[in-house]
Amino acid sequence: MAPLNGNVPPALEGKKRRIGVMTSGGDAPGMNGVVRAVVRMSISKGCEPYGIYEGYEGLVQGGSLIKRMEWADVRNWVSIGGTLIGTARCKAFYERPGRLKAAKNMVLHGIDALIVCGGDGSLTGADKFRAEWPGLLKELVETKELTAAETAQFQHLNIVGLVGSIDNDLSSTDATIGCYSSLGTICESVDKIDATAMSHQRAFVIEVMGRHCGWLALMAALSTGADFVFIPEKPPSGDWEKQMCTIIKERRALGKRKTIVIIAEGAHDTELLKISPTRVKDLLTNKLGLDTRITTLGHLQRGGEPCAYDRMLSTLQGVEAVHAVLDATPETPTPVICIIENKIVRKRLDDAIKATHAVAEAIEAKNFAEAMKLRDSEFSEYYTAYMTTTATDQPELLLPKEKRMRIAIVHVGAPAGGMNAATQSAVAYCLARGHTPIAIHNGFPGLTRHHDDKPQGSVREIKWLDTEGWISTGGSEIGTNRGLPSADIAKTAECFALYKFDALFVVGGFEAFTALSELRKGRGEYPSFRIPMVLLPATVSNNVPGTEYSIGSDTCLNALVTFCDAIRVSASSSRRRVFVVETQGGRSGYIATVAGLSIGAVAVYTPEEGINLNMLTQDIEHLRQSFATDRGQNQAGKLILCNEHASEAFDSMEIAKIIKEEAKGRFDARHAIPGHWQQGVRPSPMDRVRAVRLASKCIQFLEDYAGQTEEAIAADSQSSAVIGIKGASVIFSSMVKLERDETDWKERRPKNEFWIAMKIVVDTLSGRPNPGVKRN
């Protein structure tokens, strides 16, 4: 609150700032993660954070709606949906008198920087507020609301924007805070509807949010294998009724028992006339005779706890927002914190808003090609992947016969969520292009031992309907195995030749990477290996060189976060209890670290850092101090995450015993091992959509080698590659380079792991002392 005597507090020393944080516009899962990150990172940097309650209304009203935030105020906020500091529409802020009040309240509290999490309207308002700031202060002095001395230290206002929106409707970023949580809710609902639709051979028309943006509808259609989708940016052609009925009729003729149509609430035709769910339902009922129902998900899509990705994204972007405030000068344009592929970046807010508005203008002008282009390249790629992998008959996509290939598909290693989605996508893309997709069942041991079994061998061509529904199933429908080609390399080569494989698509983790390495090295002796080969990393451990993201890792994180949320309830109910949770991840600490970031763990133990007695001693002392200052607050349970290979001497059980012993009765400690629970049941939406997109790219990569000689392929180092997301790009990396320069073969992980810096963020936001520094 403002000082009782009305005086403005003096400026903080140096570059330290008083930073206000607010949430505005529609609520989105992950907003609380932003507030927590901003508050704790601000405190760690010596700044003073202020929570502005009820959005711009709190800024205008001031008083108790602007509150100094302390470290403990945001405990466990990262796991809670909605926004705990509230959001509200504020007509007063639209008018200059309202903004004058807001400026005065900020000055009275000494706030000289503002971090706003909201949609494009909220961020546009913030940028306008900054532009008017000098004039607002001048007017406050002229009207004697404030003195020149009181405003002297506030001549410049820095604002940083973060996008909290379930619609993912801001251009310049691949994902907005909350969008994947909302998508998860939609997919979970559609998966359940799918079961009843199949049981009764029904059709369902499902309306999702997205008044001006079709991201939710498109991603939901891609994630669930929907038969047709309506989005504002790409309306169907003039004869869409006939087109939709033809597609659905063809699939029913193939034996499909159910029909799912997904429609964005802002869907329209090419003349901008609204397409309603009722219109689609009547069409399916009257033209095709299908028993059709409508389901409108509504505000269900906004609710619930944030998924692991939104917790991570909100935390990392909140931290970056504080850094942006401290880096800012009076001349720095207002930034918005974005993510491109896997990289957190700053972009100019005005450019992002302009690009977003340009999409709406293009739609209004019926320039839908421009609207798709303006969204971003990833959006267009997903749309292309959906159209390519869901249609059964697309003669325009067929390659000439001499370019068509026999493409083998094999899963290697432990199962991971999204393996089946990748396979379904690869099969559909192959069939659309005229290739022959061939499944190798049960990995390389299945190939060498059971390829000629009767009545059915392990090498089988796959048809379109064979993979129906795979996109939403966990595990591996064609079976996976840790066995490597080297177990019988000669027989493997013989089978490659016998079944005339022209290309190989491998899905799996580090064992798959090793298998691809063995096949590449065997090209000199075995000509049948002189074919293009590509690996799509799929492992919960996310430890494959050549990528920062592996299919299945997001599913694992969601499962682990759900488990930890449940464990925290027990820990909090007992109040003075610590749980040491053992995570999977092999010899990579990625899962433990990102999960720790997503649940607000007290500490994370990884193989890269190891565990020693000094570290445990410091952490136990940190726990003592933390419990001592809880002051009876609820939600006081604490979690420590320990990777399964973090130490040869200390496992999760031993660590829990040590903590309990050293606690001397002041608090309790238990251990918990989720084990294979972490592999999940159904793949997460992110793993589904990325599997579809990346698998399609892999087949495109392979078909580029069609018609080349064995010698040319063997001589091309790029012909054996790993697809991966690195920074802001999707790239194919040569196995030769990865094996030589980027692989820690002993520890089965990349030499340089991109996520290591996240470990520092986990420690900072938990208040954990630097484990390498001895406490006084």
matplotlib code that plots the C-alpha trace (Angstrom):
import matplotlib.pyplot as plt

x = [0.0, 1.0, 2.7, 0.2, 1.6, 1.2, 4.9, 6.4, 9.0, 12.5, 13.9, 15.8, 19.6, 21.3, 19.2, 16.9, 13.2, 9.8, 8.0, 4.3, 2.8, -0.8, -3.0, -5.6, -8.2, -9.5, -7.9, -5.5, -3.9, -0.3, -0.9, -0.2, 3.1, 4.0, 3.2, 5.2, 8.2, 8.1, 7.7, 10.5, 13.0, 12.4, 13.2, 16.3, 17.5, 17.0, 13.9, 10.4, 7.5, 3.9, 0.8, -1.8, -5.1, -8.1, -6.1, -6.3, -9.2, -6.7, -4.3, -7.0, -8.5, -5.2, -5.4, -5.5, -5.6, -1.9, 0.0, 3.7, 4.3, 6.6, 8.3, 5.9, 2.8, 3.2, 4.0, 2.7, 1.0, 2.6, 0.2, -3.1, -5.3, -6.9, -5.3, -5.1, -4.6, -7.7, -8.7, -11.5, -12.8, -12.0, -13.8, -12.2, -8.7, -9.9, -10.3, -7.5, -8.9, -8.7, -5.1, -4.2, -5.5, -3.4, -0.3, -0.8, -1.2, 2.0, 3.9, 2.5, 3.7, 7.1, 6.4, 8.5, 8.1, 5.1, 4.8, 1.5, 0.2, -2.8, -4.1, -3.4, -6.0, -4.4, -0.9, -2.0, -3.4, -0.1, 1.9, -0.4, 0.0, 3.7, 3.5, 1.4, 3.4, 5.4, 2.2, 0.3, 2.9, 3.0, -0.8, -0.7, 1.8, -0.1, -3.3, -1.4, -2.3, 1.5, 4.5, 7.4, 9.7, 7.4, 7.4, 11.1, 12.3, 9.5, 10.1, 10.3, 8.1, 9.2, 6.6, 7.1, 4.3, 3.6, 0.8, -1.7, -4.4, -5.9, -6.6, -2.8, -3.9, -0.8, 1.5, 5.2, 5.1, 4.5, 2.6, 0.8, 0.5, -2.5, -3.0, -1.6, -3.6, -6.8, -5.9, -5.3, -8.8, -10.3, -8.4, -9.4, -13.0, -12.8, -11.1, -14.0, -16.6, -14.7, -15.5, -19.2, -19.2, -17.6, -19.9, -23.0, -21.5, -22.4, -21.1, -20.2, -19.8, -17.6, -17.4, -14.2, -13.1, -11.4, -13.4, -10.7, -8.0, -8.3, -5.3, -7.3, -9.6, -6.7, -4.5, -7.5, -8.4, -4.8, -4.5, -7.6, -7.7, -10.9, -12.5, -13.1, -12.2, -13.5, -11.1, -11.5, -8.1, -8.8, -12.5, -13.6, -14.2, -17.6, -18.8, -17.7, -20.9, -20.3, -16.6, -17.2, -19.9, -17.7, -14.7, -16.9, -18.7, -15.4, -14.1, -17.3, -17.0, -13.6, -15.0, -14.7, -17.4, -17.4, -17.2, -15.7, -16.0, -14.3, -15.4, -14.0, -16.6, -15.5, -15.8, -17.2, -17.3, -15.3, -18.0, -17.6, -21.0, -21.0, -20.9, -22.7, -22.5, -26.2, -25.8, -23.1, -25.1, -28.2, -26.0, -24.6, -28.0, -30.0, -27.4, -25.6, -28.2, -25.8, -27.0, -25.3, -24.8, -23.4, -21.0, -20.0, -17.1, -17.4, -15.6, -14.6, -11.6, -10.4, -10.4, -8.2, -4.6, -2.0, -0.2, 3.5, 4.4, 2.4, 4.0, 7.4, 6.6, 5.0, 7.9, 10.7, 8.8, 8.2, 11.9, 12.8, 10.4, 12.2, 15.5, 13.9, 12.9, 16.4, 18.0, 15.6, 16.6, 14.2, 14.8, 14.0, 10.8, 8.2, 9.1, 6.8, 8.2, 7.7, 8.7, 9.9, 10.1, 12.1, 13.7, 12.5, 12.9, 12.0, 10.2, 8.8, 5.3, 4.0, 5.2, 3.5, 0.2, 0.4, 1.0, -1.9, -4.3, -3.1, -4.4, -7.9, -7.7, -6.7, -9.7, -12.0, -10.6, -11.2, -7.5, -7.2, -3.8, -2.4, -4.1, -2.4, 0.9, 0.7, -0.1, 3.3, 5.1, 4.3, 0.6, 0.7, 2.8, 0.3, -2.5, -0.7, 0.1, -3.5, -4.8, -2.1, -2.5, -6.3, -7.5, -7.7, -7.7, -5.5, -4.4, -2.7, -0.1, 0.9, 4.5, 5.5, 5.9, 9.7, 9.8, 7.7, 9.5, 9.1, 9.6, 10.2, 9.0, 10.5, 10.3, 13.4, 13.8, 11.3, 7.7, 7.0, 3.8, 3.4, 5.2, 1.9, 0.9, 4.2, 3.6, 0.0, 1.3, 4.1, 1.7, -0.8, 1.8, 3.4, 0.0, -0.8, 2.4, 2.2, 4.9, 4.5, 4.7, 6.0, 5.9, 8.7, 7.0, 8.8, 12.0, 15.1, 14.8, 11.3, 12.8, 15.6, 13.7, 10.1, 10.0, 8.9, 6.6, 3.4, 0.6, 1.9, 5.4, 6.8, 7.2, 3.8, 2.5, 0.2, -3.1, -4.8, -7.5, -4.9, -3.7, -7.2, -7.2, -3.5, -2.9, -4.4, -3.0, 0.0, 2.8, 3.7, 1.1, 3.7, 5.8, 9.2, 12.3, 15.7, 17.5, 20.1, 21.0, 24.5, 22.9, 22.7, 23.9, 24.2, 20.6, 19.4, 21.1, 19.6, 16.1, 16.6, 17.5, 14.7, 12.0, 13.5, 13.5, 14.2, 14.3, 14.1, 12.1, 13.2, 11.2, 12.8, 15.3, 19.1, 18.9, 17.3, 20.2, 22.7, 20.9, 21.0, 24.7, 25.3, 23.4, 25.3, 28.6, 27.5, 27.0, 30.6, 30.0, 26.2, 24.8, 21.2, 22.0, 22.8, 19.4, 18.3, 17.6, 16.1, 15.4, 12.6, 13.6, 10.9, 11.9, 10.7, 14.4, 14.8, 18.5, 19.0, 21.8, 20.6, 17.4, 16.2, 12.8, 11.9, 8.4, 7.1, 8.9, 5.9, 3.6, 6.1, 6.2, 2.4, 2.2, 5.0, 3.5, 0.1, 1.8, 3.7, 0.5, -1.1, 1.9, 2.0, -1.6, -0.4, 2.7, 0.7, -2.0, 0.7, 2.2, 5.7, 6.6, 9.0, 8.6, 11.7, 10.3, 12.4, 12.1, 13.0, 15.3, 18.3, 21.5, 20.0, 18.4, 16.0, 12.8, 13.8, 14.8, 11.8, 9.4, 11.1, 10.5, 6.9, 6.0, 8.2, 10.5, 12.8, 15.7, 16.4, 19.2, 20.6, 23.3, 25.1, 25.5, 25.6, 24.9, 27.4, 27.1, 27.8, 24.9, 22.6, 23.7, 22.9, 19.5, 18.5, 19.5, 17.4, 14.5, 14.9, 14.8, 11.9, 9.7, 10.7, 9.3, 6.1, 4.1, 1.3, 0.6, -1.2, 0.3, 3.5, 4.4, 7.7, 9.0, 12.5, 13.0, 15.8, 16.8, 17.1, 20.8, 21.7, 24.1, 25.5, 25.5, 22.2, 18.9, 15.5, 14.9, 18.3, 17.9, 14.5, 16.0, 18.9, 16.5, 14.2, 17.1, 18.7, 15.3, 15.3, 11.5, 11.0, 9.6, 9.1, 10.4, 9.2, 10.1, 7.9, 8.7, 6.2, 8.1, 6.5, 3.6, 5.7, 5.3, 1.7, -1.5, -2.5, 0.1, -0.2, -1.5, 2.0, 3.5, 0.7, 0.9, 4.7, 4.8, 2.5, 4.4, 7.9, 7.0, 5.7, 8.9, 10.9, 9.1, 9.7, 13.4, 13.5, 11.7, 14.2, 16.6, 14.3, 16.1, 19.6, 22.2, 23.4, 26.8, 25.5, 23.4, 26.3, 28.6, 26.2, 26.8, 23.3, 21.5, 21.6, 20.2, 18.2, 15.3, 15.3, 14.2, 17.2, 16.6, 14.2, 14.6, 13.7, 16.8, 18.1, 21.5, 24.0, 24.6, 28.3, 28.6, 26.4, 28.3, 31.7, 31.1, 27.9, 27.4, 28.5, 28.4, 29.3, 26.5, 24.1, 23.2, 24.3, 27.6, 25.9, 22.4, 20.3, 18.3, 21.2, 20.5, 16.9, 18.5, 19.7, 16.1, 14.8, 17.2, 16.6, 12.8, 12.9, 15.3, 17.8, 21.3, 24.0, 25.0, 28.6, 28.9, 29.4, 26.8, 28.1]
y = [0.0, 3.6, 5.4, 6.7, 10.3, 10.3, 10.7, 8.9, 6.2, 7.0, 5.2, 1.9, 2.1, 1.3, -0.5, -2.0, -1.4, -1.6, -3.9, -4.2, -7.4, -7.8, -10.3, -8.9, -10.0, -13.6, -15.9, -18.6, -21.5, -20.5, -16.9, -17.7, -19.2, -15.8, -14.0, -16.4, -16.2, -12.4, -12.0, -14.4, -13.4, -9.7, -10.4, -12.4, -9.4, -7.0, -5.5, -4.9, -6.7, -5.5, -7.5, -5.4, -7.1, -7.2, -6.1, -2.5, -1.9, -2.4, 0.0, 2.7, 2.1, 1.7, 1.3, -2.3, -3.5, -2.8, -4.9, -5.5, -9.2, -11.3, -14.6, -16.8, -15.1, -17.1, -20.5, -23.3, -20.8, -22.4, -25.4, -23.4, -22.5, -19.2, -16.1, -15.6, -11.8, -11.5, -9.9, -7.6, -5.5, -1.8, 0.8, 3.6, 2.7, 3.2, 6.9, 9.3, 10.2, 6.6, 6.4, 9.5, 7.7, 4.6, 6.7, 8.5, 5.2, 3.8, 6.9, 6.8, 3.2, 3.9, 1.5, 2.3, -0.9, -2.9, -6.6, -7.4, -10.9, -10.8, -10.9, -8.4, -5.9, -5.8, -5.5, -2.8, -0.8, -1.2, 0.0, 3.0, 3.7, 3.8, 6.1, 8.6, 8.3, 11.6, 13.5, 11.9, 12.9, 16.4, 16.7, 15.3, 18.0, 20.7, 19.7, 19.5, 15.8, 15.3, 17.6, 17.8, 16.5, 13.4, 12.6, 13.4, 9.8, 8.4, 10.1, 6.8, 3.8, 0.4, -2.2, -5.8, -8.0, -11.7, -13.3, -15.2, -16.5, -19.9, -19.0, -18.7, -15.7, -13.5, -13.5, -13.8, -16.6, -20.3, -20.6, -18.4, -19.1, -21.4, -22.6, -26.1, -26.6, -25.6, -27.9, -30.7, -30.2, -30.3, -33.4, -35.2, -34.3, -35.5, -38.7, -39.5, -38.5, -40.7, -43.8, -43.2, -42.1, -45.4, -47.5, -46.1, -45.3, -41.6, -38.3, -35.5, -31.8, -30.3, -26.5, -25.0, -21.5, -19.3, -16.3, -14.9, -17.7, -21.3, -22.6, -24.6, -26.1, -27.0, -28.5, -30.4, -31.8, -32.8, -34.3, -36.4, -37.4, -35.4, -35.9, -32.3, -28.9, -25.4, -22.4, -18.7, -18.4, -21.1, -21.5, -24.4, -23.9, -22.8, -26.4, -27.4, -29.2, -31.6, -31.9, -32.7, -35.2, -36.9, -37.3, -38.6, -41.0, -42.4, -43.1, -44.7, -46.9, -48.0, -49.2, -46.2, -46.3, -42.7, -39.2, -36.2, -32.6, -29.8, -26.2, -23.0, -20.6, -18.0, -20.4, -19.0, -19.7, -17.8, -15.1, -14.6, -16.1, -18.0, -21.8, -23.0, -26.4, -26.8, -26.3, -28.9, -31.3, -30.9, -31.7, -34.9, -36.0, -35.2, -35.9, -38.8, -40.2, -40.1, -40.0, -36.6, -34.7, -31.3, -30.7, -27.2, -27.2, -23.6, -22.3, -25.8, -25.0, -22.2, -24.2, -26.7, -26.8, -25.7, -28.5, -29.0, -27.0, -24.0, -24.1, -24.2, -21.5, -19.2, -19.6, -19.1, -16.1, -14.5, -14.8, -13.4, -10.5, -9.4, -9.6, -7.5, -4.8, -4.7, -4.5, -1.8, 1.8, 4.7, 4.1, 0.3, -0.4, -2.3, -6.0, -9.0, -12.3, -15.0, -18.6, -19.8, -23.6, -24.2, -20.7, -17.9, -14.6, -10.9, -9.2, -5.8, -5.6, -3.1, -5.4, -8.4, -6.5, -5.2, -8.6, -10.0, -7.3, -7.9, -11.5, -10.2, -7.6, -10.2, -12.4, -9.5, -8.8, -12.5, -12.8, -16.2, -17.1, -14.0, -14.8, -18.2, -16.7, -14.0, -16.5, -18.1, -20.9, -23.4, -22.8, -23.4, -26.5, -28.0, -27.2, -28.9, -31.9, -32.2, -32.0, -34.5, -37.1, -37.2, -37.5, -40.9, -39.9, -37.0, -37.8, -34.4, -35.4, -38.7, -38.8, -40.4, -44.2, -44.0, -41.7, -44.0, -45.9, -48.8, -47.1, -49.3, -48.0, -49.3, -48.4, -48.9, -48.6, -48.0, -46.9, -43.1, -41.2, -40.1, -43.0, -44.2, -40.6, -40.4, -43.8, -42.9, -39.6, -41.3, -44.0, -41.4, -39.2, -42.2, -43.3, -39.8, -39.7, -43.2, -44.8, -48.2, -48.0, -51.2, -51.8, -53.8, -55.2, -55.5, -53.7, -55.2, -58.5, -58.9, -58.3, -60.9, -63.6, -63.3, -61.7, -65.0, -66.4, -68.0, -67.1, -63.6, -62.3, -59.2, -57.3, -56.0, -53.4, -50.9, -49.6, -46.3, -47.9, -50.0, -46.9, -45.4, -44.0, -44.5, -40.8, -40.8, -44.1, -44.6, -47.2, -48.7, -50.4, -52.1, -53.0, -51.7, -53.4, -52.3, -54.8, -53.5, -54.5, -55.5, -58.5, -60.0, -57.4, -59.9, -61.1, -57.5, -56.7, -59.8, -58.8, -55.2, -56.7, -59.4, -56.9, -54.3, -51.4, -48.1, -46.0, -46.4, -44.3, -45.0, -43.8, -44.1, -42.9, -43.4, -47.1, -45.9, -43.4, -46.2, -48.5, -45.8, -45.4, -49.1, -49.2, -46.2, -47.8, -51.1, -49.5, -50.4, -54.1, -54.3, -52.6, -53.0, -50.3, -47.8, -46.2, -42.9, -43.3, -40.8, -40.9, -39.1, -38.9, -40.4, -41.0, -39.8, -39.0, -36.4, -37.5, -37.9, -35.9, -33.5, -32.3, -30.3, -32.1, -35.7, -37.1, -38.5, -36.2, -33.8, -36.8, -37.9, -34.4, -34.2, -37.5, -36.7, -33.2, -34.9, -37.4, -34.6, -32.5, -35.5, -36.1, -32.4, -32.6, -35.3, -33.3, -30.1, -31.9, -33.1, -29.6, -30.4, -33.1, -33.4, -35.9, -37.1, -38.1, -40.3, -39.6, -41.4, -39.9, -42.2, -40.3, -37.0, -34.7, -33.1, -34.6, -34.0, -30.4, -29.3, -31.1, -29.3, -26.0, -27.0, -27.9, -25.5, -28.1, -27.2, -29.0, -31.1, -33.8, -34.7, -37.0, -34.0, -32.4, -35.4, -35.5, -35.0, -34.6, -30.9, -30.5, -32.5, -30.6, -27.3, -28.5, -29.8, -26.5, -24.7, -27.0, -26.2, -22.5, -22.8, -24.8, -22.4, -19.4, -21.1, -19.5, -22.2, -21.4, -24.0, -25.6, -26.0, -29.4, -29.6, -31.7, -32.7, -34.4, -36.9, -38.5, -42.3, -42.1, -38.9, -40.7, -44.2, -43.7, -41.9, -42.9, -41.3, -43.6, -42.9, -39.2, -39.3, -41.2, -38.8, -35.8, -37.4, -38.2, -34.8, -33.0, -34.2, -34.4, -30.8, -32.2, -35.5, -37.0, -39.7, -41.0, -41.8, -43.6, -43.1, -45.5, -46.4, -44.2, -41.5, -43.0, -41.9, -43.4, -41.2, -38.9, -35.2, -32.9, -31.4, -34.9, -35.7, -32.6, -32.5, -36.2, -35.6, -32.6, -34.0, -37.4, -35.8, -33.8, -37.1, -38.8, -35.7, -35.9, -39.6, -39.1, -36.5, -39.4, -41.3, -42.4, -41.9, -44.7, -46.7, -45.1, -41.6, -42.2, -43.8, -40.9, -38.3, -37.8, -36.2, -39.4, -40.7, -38.1, -37.1, -34.6, -32.2, -28.9, -26.8, -23.3, -21.6, -24.1, -27.6, -29.1, -32.4, -33.2, -35.6, -38.8, -38.5, -35.1, -36.1, -39.3, -37.5, -34.1, -34.1, -37.4, -38.5, -42.2, -43.2, -41.2, -41.8, -38.1, -35.0, -33.4, -30.0, -30.1, -27.0, -27.2, -26.9, -23.2, -24.1, -25.7, -22.3, -21.0, -23.9, -23.1, -19.4, -19.6, -22.1, -20.0, -22.8, -21.8, -22.3, -26.0, -25.1, -22.3, -23.1, -21.3, -19.1]
z = [0.0, -0.4, 2.5, 5.0, 4.7, 1.0, 0.3, -2.6, -1.5, -2.6, -5.7, -5.1, -5.5, -8.7, -11.4, -8.8, -9.6, -8.0, -10.4, -10.7, -12.1, -13.3, -15.2, -17.5, -20.0, -20.1, -17.5, -18.8, -17.0, -16.2, -15.2, -11.6, -12.7, -14.2, -11.0, -8.9, -11.2, -11.4, -7.6, -6.7, -9.4, -8.6, -4.9, -5.9, -7.9, -5.0, -6.5, -4.9, -6.6, -6.3, -7.2, -8.9, -8.2, -10.6, -13.7, -14.9, -12.4, -9.6, -11.2, -11.5, -8.0, -6.2, -2.4, -1.2, -4.8, -5.1, -2.7, -1.9, -2.6, -0.4, -1.2, 0.7, -0.9, -4.1, -2.7, -5.0, -7.3, -10.3, -10.0, -9.7, -12.6, -13.3, -11.8, -8.1, -8.4, -10.5, -13.7, -14.6, -17.4, -16.8, -18.9, -16.9, -18.2, -21.8, -20.9, -20.1, -16.6, -15.7, -16.9, -14.9, -11.8, -12.7, -13.2, -9.9, -8.0, -9.5, -8.5, -5.0, -4.7, -6.3, -9.1, -12.1, -14.2, -15.1, -16.3, -17.9, -18.7, -20.9, -24.5, -27.3, -26.0, -22.6, -24.0, -26.5, -23.5, -21.6, -24.6, -25.0, -21.2, -21.6, -24.6, -22.7, -19.5, -19.7, -20.6, -17.8, -15.2, -16.6, -16.2, -12.7, -11.7, -13.5, -11.7, -8.4, -7.9, -7.5, -7.2, -9.7, -7.0, -6.5, -10.2, -10.8, -10.5, -12.6, -16.0, -17.8, -17.4, -18.7, -19.6, -20.5, -22.0, -21.7, -23.7, -21.5, -23.9, -24.5, -28.1, -29.0, -31.1, -30.9, -34.0, -33.4, -30.9, -31.3, -28.0, -25.6, -21.9, -21.4, -24.9, -24.4, -21.1, -23.0, -25.8, -23.3, -22.0, -25.5, -26.4, -23.2, -23.9, -27.6, -26.6, -24.3, -26.9, -29.4, -27.4, -27.3, -31.0, -32.0, -29.8, -31.5, -34.9, -34.3, -35.6, -33.2, -34.1, -31.4, -31.0, -29.4, -28.6, -31.2, -32.3, -34.5, -34.4, -35.3, -33.5, -30.9, -33.5, -35.8, -33.1, -31.7, -35.1, -35.6, -32.1, -32.3, -36.0, -36.6, -40.0, -40.8, -39.2, -39.6, -38.8, -39.5, -41.3, -43.9, -44.6, -46.7, -50.4, -51.8, -52.1, -48.7, -47.9, -50.7, -49.9, -46.3, -47.0, -49.6, -47.2, -44.4, -46.7, -48.1, -44.6, -43.5, -46.6, -45.5, -42.2, -39.9, -37.3, -36.0, -37.3, -35.5, -36.9, -35.0, -35.5, -34.1, -32.7, -35.3, -38.3, -41.5, -45.2, -47.9, -48.0, -44.2, -43.5, -40.2, -40.2, -37.1, -35.4, -36.0, -39.8, -39.9, -37.7, -40.0, -43.0, -41.6, -40.4, -43.6, -46.3, -44.8, -42.4, -39.4, -35.9, -35.1, -31.8, -30.9, -28.0, -27.1, -24.6, -23.7, -20.6, -19.6, -21.9, -19.6, -16.4, -14.6, -13.5, -16.1, -17.9, -17.5, -20.6, -19.5, -16.0, -17.6, -20.2, -17.6, -15.3, -17.9, -19.5, -16.1, -15.3, -18.7, -18.2, -15.0, -16.9, -19.7, -17.1, -15.7, -19.1, -20.4, -21.1, -21.7, -25.4, -25.4, -27.3, -25.2, -25.6, -25.5, -24.3, -26.9, -27.6, -31.1, -31.2, -28.0, -27.5, -25.3, -27.2, -26.9, -29.7, -30.2, -28.8, -31.4, -34.2, -32.7, -32.2, -35.7, -37.2, -35.1, -36.3, -39.9, -39.7, -38.8, -41.6, -44.1, -43.1, -43.3, -46.8, -47.7, -48.3, -46.6, -48.1, -46.5, -43.2, -43.1, -44.0, -41.3, -38.5, -38.7, -40.5, -37.8, -38.1, -41.9, -41.5, -39.0, -41.4, -44.3, -42.1, -41.1, -44.7, -45.9, -43.2, -42.8, -46.4, -48.0, -51.7, -52.9, -56.4, -56.8, -54.1, -55.8, -57.0, -60.3, -60.0, -60.3, -57.2, -55.0, -52.3, -49.9, -46.5, -43.4, -40.0, -36.8, -33.1, -31.0, -27.2, -24.4, -25.3, -25.4, -25.8, -29.4, -31.1, -32.6, -33.6, -35.5, -37.2, -38.2, -39.7, -41.5, -42.9, -44.0, -45.7, -47.4, -48.8, -50.0, -51.9, -53.3, -51.1, -49.5, -45.7, -44.1, -40.3, -38.7, -35.6, -32.3, -33.4, -34.9, -33.0, -34.5, -37.9, -37.7, -35.7, -36.9, -40.3, -42.0, -39.2, -40.4, -40.8, -40.2, -40.1, -38.4, -41.7, -42.8, -45.2, -43.5, -44.8, -43.9, -41.8, -39.9, -38.0, -37.3, -33.8, -33.2, -32.7, -29.3, -28.0, -25.8, -26.0, -29.4, -31.6, -33.7, -30.7, -29.6, -28.4, -27.1, -29.3, -31.7, -35.3, -34.1, -32.3, -35.8, -38.3, -41.2, -40.8, -40.5, -43.8, -45.4, -44.3, -45.6, -49.0, -48.9, -48.3, -50.7, -48.2, -50.0, -46.9, -43.1, -40.6, -37.0, -33.9, -30.5, -28.0, -27.4, -28.4, -31.7, -32.1, -31.5, -33.9, -36.6, -35.9, -36.4, -39.6, -41.0, -40.1, -41.7, -45.1, -46.2, -45.8, -46.4, -49.6, -48.3, -45.7, -48.4, -48.2, -46.6, -42.9, -40.4, -36.7, -35.0, -31.3, -29.0, -25.4, -22.0, -21.1, -23.9, -24.1, -27.9, -29.5, -32.2, -30.6, -27.6, -27.7, -27.9, -28.6, -25.3, -22.9, -22.6, -21.9, -19.2, -17.7, -17.5, -15.8, -13.4, -12.6, -11.9, -9.6, -7.8, -7.4, -5.6, -3.5, -2.5, -1.2, 1.2, 2.2, 2.7, 4.7, 7.1, 6.8, 7.9, 5.4, 2.6, -0.2, -2.3, -5.6, -7.9, -11.6, -14.7, -17.3, -17.6, -17.1, -18.2, -15.6, -18.1, -16.7, -13.1, -13.8, -16.0, -13.6, -10.7, -12.5, -13.1, -9.5, -7.6, -6.2, -3.3, -4.9, -7.9, -8.0, -11.5, -12.8, -14.4, -11.0, -8.7, -5.0, -2.2, 1.6, 1.6, -0.9, 1.3, 4.4, 2.8, 1.6, 5.0, 6.6, 3.9, 4.8, 8.5, 7.8, 5.4, 7.8, 10.7, 8.7, 7.5, 10.4, 10.2, 6.5, 4.5, 1.4, 3.3, 1.9, 0.0, -2.8, -3.9, -7.2, -7.6, -11.0, -10.8, -11.6, -9.8, -7.5, -7.0, -3.2, -2.5, -3.9, -3.1, -0.2, 1.4, 0.9, 2.6, 5.5, 5.9, 5.8, 8.4, 10.7, 10.5, 10.9, 14.6, 14.6, 13.3, 10.1, 8.4, 5.1, 2.8, -0.6, -3.6, -6.9, -9.7, -11.9, -15.3, -14.4, -16.0, -19.5, -19.3, -20.7, -23.7, -25.3, -24.5, -27.3, -27.7, -28.3, -30.7, -32.9, -32.9, -33.8, -36.7, -38.0, -37.5, -38.9, -42.1, -42.4, -42.0, -44.9, -47.0, -46.1, -47.1, -50.4, -51.5, -52.0, -54.3, -57.5, -56.2, -56.5, -53.5, -53.9, -53.9, -50.8, -49.0, -49.9, -48.6, -44.9, -44.5, -45.8, -42.2, -40.0, -36.8, -37.0, -34.1, -32.6, -31.8, -30.5, -32.9, -35.7, -36.9, -38.4, -39.7, -38.3, -39.8, -37.8, -38.7, -37.0, -34.1, -33.3, -33.6, -32.0, -29.9, -28.2, -24.7, -25.4, -21.9, -20.2, -23.1, -23.6, -25.6, -24.6, -24.3, -22.8, -23.5, -20.3, -17.8, -17.3, -16.1, -13.1, -12.0, -12.3, -10.2, -7.4, -7.6, -7.4, -4.6, -2.6, -2.5, -1.6, -4.1, -3.5, -4.4, -1.9, 1.8, 4.0, 6.8]

ax = plt.figure().add_subplot(projection="3d")
ax.plot(x, y, z, "-o")
ax.set_aspect("equal")
plt.show()
